């Protein structure tokens, strides 16, 4: 083998013409329920009048030919060209590597079995002395074969290292998606973006758009005071059924609990999956009467399993920076009455406070954020509590003077201490 020729013989550039790009391009995520409608309008992309097309949620149409193009497009034009070029060169390198490996790859496979056979004959020599010289012969042959195999394997590893050093993988290009504000868009990109923004159902590139919105919202639920950062859903502020676009300005990150509270059409499906160690959301359903015949309707409700603890209150305070709405002080006192499931918050500087039921952290946090000042990590979405039950102002008391109430609670605690029992209260100074 000529040492100065084999590198160019297996160069990836020689395999570019063998790459089948159409086979490598995959269809992006498109709406599986995209129905074809009779068309009376021009296609929004090619300006042709097809017999039928995909109806977008703004009433416009997309012809089947343009639909096929979009289904195999992942990035704007400039970045799509770089993406496809990268795919072609990666595939050409793979083809060159497969050809090179088929020609020179070597792994020893005979020396070790011969040595194992020699060991077996050596063990058999205990039964008959005639196996001993045969065993020595196989040991000698095995060592000779193993030495030659090591030499050829070392040569193969050297050639592989030289090939990999001279044919490095092509560098990955910088790729930006349609909704990335840094992306450079052409006129056709803007037309495609209009189609994507009004796609029926979930649009192509939904996963990329979803990750962009989550990054913009710092990976947490945007209900102010909600501590949830796991299992985030992306919610359309204006529903797609009402023509709402798939744009970042119309999307917001909500945890599954607060997403289920939104009464938009189509959100009933969420009720079936909102279940955790802390709570279970039960959707509206029809239930048989316990006594007598017939059925009755059960309204959506929440089964609480694990309520907010003092540690949850501490985390909420540290994350959102709760302050007194009257004097803006930070030294708030949180009292948790575990027997009556009551949370009391008061400010020792001005004497004002509030109290309410001990609920889930996903409920107690937003409730407190509505009554207290939030100095950091403020979201931009107001929880809609009407999905579970009609909200009552008496659920949480208003932020007002509670000095008398505090003195009463202090006397009760003092009386219990004298009686030898202090269970039932937990106080947290923040």
C-alpha positions in Angstrom: 0.0 0.0 0.0 1.4 3.4 -1.0 1.6 5.5 2.1 1.0 8.7 0.2 -2.1 7.6 -1.7 -4.5 5.9 0.7 -5.6 9.1 2.5 -6.9 10.7 -0.7 -8.4 7.4 -1.8 -10.9 7.5 1.1 -11.4 11.3 1.3 -15.0 12.3 2.1 -15.0 14.8 -0.8 -15.0 11.8 -3.2 -18.3 10.6 -1.7 -20.3 13.8 -1.9 -22.0 12.7 -5.1 -23.3 9.5 -3.5 -25.2 11.3 -0.8 -29.0 11.1 -1.2 -30.2 14.3 0.6 -33.9 13.5 0.1 -33.5 10.3 2.1 -31.8 12.1 5.0 -34.3 14.9 5.3 -37.0 14.1 7.8 -40.5 15.6 8.0 -40.8 18.0 10.9 -43.7 17.8 13.4 -46.8 18.8 11.6 -50.4 18.7 12.7 -51.6 15.1 12.4 -55.2 16.2 12.1 -54.6 18.8 9.4 -57.6 18.4 7.1 -57.8 19.3 3.5 -60.6 21.8 2.6 -62.1 23.0 -0.7 -60.2 26.1 -1.7 -61.5 29.4 -3.1 -58.4 31.4 -2.3 -54.8 31.7 -3.5 -52.0 29.9 -1.7 -50.3 32.2 0.7 -46.9 31.1 -0.5 -46.9 30.4 -4.2 -50.0 32.6 -5.0 -51.5 29.8 -7.0 -55.2 28.6 -6.8 -55.1 24.9 -6.0 -58.3 22.8 -5.9 -57.8 22.1 -2.2 -55.4 23.0 0.5 -54.6 23.3 4.2 -56.8 25.8 5.9 -54.9 27.9 8.4 -56.6 29.3 11.6 -56.7 32.8 10.0 -58.8 31.6 7.1 -56.0 31.5 4.5 -54.9 28.4 2.5 -51.7 26.5 1.9 -51.5 24.3 -1.2 -50.2 20.7 -0.9 -47.0 21.4 -2.8 -46.0 24.2 -0.4 -47.1 22.0 2.5 -44.7 19.3 1.4 -41.9 21.9 1.2 -42.6 23.3 4.7 -42.8 19.8 6.1 -39.1 19.3 5.1 -37.9 22.7 6.3 -36.5 23.2 9.7 -34.7 26.6 9.6 -34.9 29.9 7.7 -33.4 29.9 4.2 -29.9 31.0 5.2 -29.6 28.5 8.1 -31.5 25.7 6.2 -28.8 25.8 3.5 -26.1 25.5 6.1 -28.0 22.7 7.9 -28.4 20.7 4.7 -24.8 21.3 3.7 -23.8 19.9 7.1 -26.0 16.9 6.6 -24.4 16.1 3.2 -20.8 16.4 4.4 -21.5 14.3 7.5 -23.1 11.6 5.4 -20.2 11.8 2.9 -17.7 11.3 5.8 -19.7 8.3 7.0 -19.7 6.7 3.6 -15.9 7.3 3.3 -15.4 5.8 6.8 -17.4 2.7 6.0 -15.4 2.1 2.8 -12.1 2.7 4.6 -13.1 0.4 7.4 -14.2 -2.4 5.0 -10.8 -2.2 3.3 -8.5 -2.1 6.3 -10.3 -3.0 9.5 -8.7 -6.0 11.3 -9.4 -7.7 14.6 -7.7 -10.9 15.7 -10.0 -13.7 16.1 -7.9 -17.0 15.9 -5.1 -16.7 18.4 -7.2 -16.7 21.6 -9.3 -19.8 20.6 -6.1 -21.7 19.8 -4.7 -20.8 23.3 -8.0 -21.9 24.9 -7.8 -25.2 23.1 -4.2 -25.7 24.3 -5.4 -25.1 27.9 -8.1 -27.8 27.4 -5.5 -30.3 26.1 -3.3 -29.5 29.0 -6.1 -30.4 31.4 -6.8 -33.6 29.4 -3.2 -34.7 29.8 -4.1 -35.7 33.4 -6.2 -38.5 31.9 -3.6 -39.4 29.2 0.0 -38.3 28.9 -0.3 -38.3 25.1 -2.2 -35.0 25.2 0.8 -33.2 26.7 3.0 -32.7 23.6 -0.2 -31.9 21.6 -0.9 -29.2 24.1 2.6 -27.7 23.8 2.2 -27.6 20.0 -1.1 -25.7 20.2 0.5 -23.3 22.8 3.3 -22.5 20.4 1.0 -22.0 17.4 -1.4 -19.8 19.5 1.4 -17.5 20.6 2.7 -17.2 17.0 -0.8 -16.4 15.7 -1.5 -13.9 18.5 1.8 -12.1 17.8 0.9 -11.7 14.1 -2.7 -10.6 15.1 -1.4 -7.9 17.5 0.9 -6.6 14.7 -2.0 -6.4 12.2 -4.3 -4.9 14.8 -1.7 -2.3 15.7 -1.4 -1.4 12.0 -5.1 -1.0 11.7 -5.3 1.3 14.8 -2.5 3.4 13.4 -4.2 3.8 10.0 -7.5 4.6 11.7 -5.9 7.3 13.8 -4.2 8.8 10.7 -7.5 8.8 8.8 -9.5 10.4 11.6 -6.8 13.0 12.1 -6.8 13.9 8.4 -10.6 13.8 8.0 -12.1 15.6 11.0 -15.9 15.9 11.2 -17.2 19.1 9.6 -17.9 21.8 12.3 -21.6 22.2 13.2 -23.0 25.5 11.8 -24.8 28.1 13.9 -28.5 27.5 13.4 -31.3 29.8 14.5 -35.0 29.1 14.4 -37.7 31.2 12.8 -38.8 32.7 16.1 -35.3 33.5 17.3 -34.9 37.3 17.4 -31.3 37.0 16.2 -32.3 35.1 13.0 -31.8 36.9 9.7 -35.1 36.3 7.7 -35.6 36.7 4.0 -38.9 37.8 2.4 -39.8 34.1 1.9 -39.0 33.4 5.5 -41.5 36.0 6.6 -44.1 34.4 4.4 -43.3 31.0 5.9 -43.4 32.5 9.4 -46.9 33.8 8.7 -48.0 30.3 7.8 -46.4 28.8 10.9 -47.9 31.4 13.2 -51.4 30.4 12.0 -50.9 26.7 11.7 -54.0 24.6 12.7 -53.2 22.7 15.9 -49.5 22.5 17.0 -47.3 24.0 14.3 -44.1 22.6 12.8 -41.0 23.4 15.0 -43.3 23.5 18.1 -40.5 21.9 20.2 -38.1 24.6 19.2 -40.6 27.4 19.9 -41.6 25.7 23.2 -37.9 25.7 24.4 -37.5 29.3 23.3 -40.6 30.4 25.4 -39.4 28.4 28.4 -36.0 30.0 28.2 -37.6 33.5 28.0 -39.7 32.7 31.1 -36.6 31.4 33.0 -38.0 27.9 33.0 -40.7 28.5 35.6 -44.5 29.0 35.8 -45.4 32.6 35.1 -48.2 32.8 37.7 -46.7 35.2 40.1 -45.8 33.4 43.3 -46.0 29.9 41.9 -42.8 27.9 42.7 -43.2 25.2 40.0 -40.4 24.7 37.6 -41.2 21.2 36.5 -43.7 19.8 34.0 -44.2 23.2 32.3 -46.9 23.6 29.6 -46.9 26.3 27.0 -50.2 28.1 27.0 -51.8 30.2 24.2 -53.0 33.5 25.7 -55.4 34.0 22.8 -56.7 30.4 21.9 -55.9 29.2 18.4 -59.6 28.5 18.0 -60.1 32.2 18.2 -57.3 32.9 15.7 -54.5 33.2 18.3 -51.0 33.0 16.6 -48.2 30.7 17.6 -45.9 33.6 18.4 -43.8 34.1 21.6 -45.9 37.1 22.5 -49.0 34.9 22.6 -47.4 32.1 24.5 -46.7 31.8 28.3 -45.2 29.1 30.5 -47.6 27.6 33.0 -47.2 24.6 35.3 -49.7 21.8 34.7 -51.7 22.9 37.8 -52.3 26.4 36.6 -52.6 25.4 33.0 -55.5 23.1 34.0 -57.3 26.1 35.6 -57.6 27.8 32.3 -61.1 27.2 30.9 -60.3 27.4 27.2 -61.7 24.8 24.8 -59.4 21.8 24.5 -57.9 22.1 28.0 -60.1 19.4 29.4 -57.6 16.8 28.2 -55.1 18.2 30.7 -57.3 17.1 33.6 -56.6 13.5 32.9 -52.8 13.8 33.5 -52.5 16.3 36.3 -51.6 14.0 39.1 -48.6 14.1 41.5 -47.6 13.2 45.0 -49.0 16.7 46.1 -52.4 16.8 44.4 -54.8 15.3 41.9 -57.0 17.4 39.7 -60.4 15.8 38.9 -62.3 17.0 35.9 -66.0 17.5 35.6 -67.7 14.1 35.1 -71.0 12.3 35.6 -71.4 10.1 38.6 -74.0 7.6 39.6 -76.1 8.5 42.7 -75.2 6.6 45.8 -78.8 6.3 46.8 -81.5 5.8 44.2 -81.3 5.7 40.5 -79.9 8.2 38.1 -76.7 10.3 37.9 -75.4 13.7 38.9 -72.8 16.0 37.6 -69.5 16.5 39.6 -67.8 19.8 39.1 -64.0 20.0 38.6 -62.3 19.9 42.0 -58.9 19.4 43.6 -57.8 16.6 45.9 -55.0 17.9 48.1 -52.5 15.3 49.3 -49.5 17.3 50.6 -50.0 20.9 51.8 -47.5 23.8 51.9 -45.0 23.5 54.7 -42.8 26.0 56.5 -40.0 25.0 54.2 -42.3 25.8 51.2 -43.1 29.2 52.7 -39.4 29.9 53.2 -38.6 29.0 49.6 -41.5 31.2 48.4 -40.2 34.1 50.4 -36.6 33.7 49.2 -37.6 33.2 45.6 -40.1 36.1 45.2 -38.9 38.5 48.0 -42.3 39.0 49.8 -42.6 42.4 51.5 -45.1 44.1 53.6 -47.5 46.1 51.4 -47.9 48.8 54.0 -44.4 49.5 55.3 -42.5 47.5 52.6 -40.6 45.7 55.4 -39.0 42.2 54.8 -39.2 40.8 58.4 -42.5 39.0 57.9 -43.7 36.4 60.4 -45.3 33.3 59.1 -47.3 31.1 61.5 -48.6 27.7 60.4 -51.4 26.2 62.5 -51.2 22.5 61.6 -54.3 21.5 63.5 -56.7 23.9 61.8 -54.5 24.2 58.5 -54.3 27.9 58.9 -51.5 30.2 57.6 -51.1 33.6 59.3 -48.7 36.3 58.0 -48.0 39.5 59.9 -45.5 42.3 59.8 -44.0 43.0 63.3 -43.1 46.6 62.2 -46.6 47.9 61.4 -48.8 45.3 62.9 -50.7 44.5 59.7 -51.3 40.9 58.5 -53.5 38.4 56.9 -54.5 34.7 57.3 -55.9 32.0 55.1 -56.1 28.3 54.6 -53.1 26.0 54.3 -53.2 24.8 50.7 -50.8 23.5 48.1 -47.7 25.6 47.5 -49.0 26.2 43.9 -52.1 27.8 45.6 -50.7 29.5 48.7 -47.8 31.2 46.7 -50.0 33.0 44.2 -52.5 33.9 47.0 -49.8 35.5 49.1 -48.4 37.2 46.0 -51.8 38.9 45.5 -51.8 40.2 49.0 -48.0 41.0 49.6 -45.5 42.9 47.5 -43.3 40.8 45.2 -39.9 42.3 44.8 -38.3 39.8 42.4 -39.1 36.9 40.1 -42.5 38.4 39.3 -44.4 36.6 36.6 -47.0 38.0 34.2 -49.9 35.7 34.4 -52.8 35.9 36.8 -54.2 32.6 38.0 -57.8 31.9 37.0 -59.3 30.1 40.0 -62.9 29.9 38.6 -62.1 26.5 37.1 -62.1 24.9 40.5 -64.6 26.9 42.5 -66.1 30.4 42.6 -63.6 32.6 44.4 -64.7 34.1 47.7 -63.1 37.2 49.3 -63.4 35.5 52.7 -61.0 32.7 51.7 -58.0 35.0 52.6 -58.5 38.0 54.9 -57.4 41.4 53.6 -54.1 42.9 54.7 -55.2 44.9 57.8 -54.5 45.4 61.5 -54.4 42.1 63.4 -52.8 43.2 66.7 -55.8 42.1 68.8 -55.9 38.8 67.0 -52.2 38.3 67.6 -52.5 39.0 71.3 -55.3 36.4 71.5 -53.2 33.9 69.7 -50.2 34.8 72.0 -52.4 34.2 75.2 -53.6 30.9 73.8 -50.0 29.8 73.1 -48.9 30.9 76.5 -51.8 29.0 78.2 -50.9 25.9 76.3 -47.2 26.2 77.3 -48.3 26.4 81.0 -50.4 23.3 80.4 -47.4 21.5 79.0 -48.4 21.3 75.3 -47.1 23.5 72.5 -48.0 21.2 69.6 -50.0 22.5 66.6 -48.1 25.7 65.8 -45.0 26.4 63.8 -43.6 30.0 63.4 -41.2 31.2 60.8 -39.6 34.6 61.0 -38.4 35.8 57.5 
